């Protein structure tokens, strides 16, 4: 009788072990990806309640090559890196610029896009250089590259920081500020949808976007880089560019 009980207990333990193993393996088939879809078109945005954009399509194509299910999480931009560091996310793709400071805490893939900063303003306004902003009110998105550029000349301008790009554009249209410093592709999209605005292509700064992963997850970086190379060679990357980016 005792032997039978031991066999039953062993069978239960074996079943639970296999169940846990199956659960762990299943979990490994998912990649939790963070982005900030609050108005950063064409890279990420919300349309009819669904997160869409170049970054979203790109990471889904990478997921196919890695045979992983991609789970998208919409998180405010300044919370993305902390979520990556604490393991709540496996990947971040959010038009994130590679910087020396960020590389201290996370790893980046090879760059997948090179952007630049543009000035957006009313068509009647003549501001075409950083020097011409002297004495004016300038809008930026908190924590983004435009914020860094504006901070460098903060002694000569008044900086208005906004949580989202759309808030800065609304302020510009309401004449609360004179110009907005913004990444090139989102800038072009907002100008396209606001006929009263224009952008000045004076290339205030160039920057590389890359996919971010945890500092210790070197194998995932390697897999992502390999997938990016495949997508560039098989034409998928080129098709995504044609689909999303506004022609100059």
Secondary structure, DSSP 8 states (H G I E B T S, - for coil): -HHHHHHHHHHHHHHHHHHHHHHHHHHHTEEEEEE--SSBTTTBEEETTEEESHHHHHHHHHHHHHT-EEEEEE--GGGHHHHHHTTS-SEE-SS-B--HHHHTTEEE-S--EEEEEEEEEETT----SSGGGTTSEEEEETTSHHHHHHHHTTTTSEEEEESSHHHHHHHHHTTS-SEEEEEHHHHHHHHHH-TTEEEE-----EEEE--EEETT-HHHHHHHHHHHHHHHHSSHHHHHHHHH----
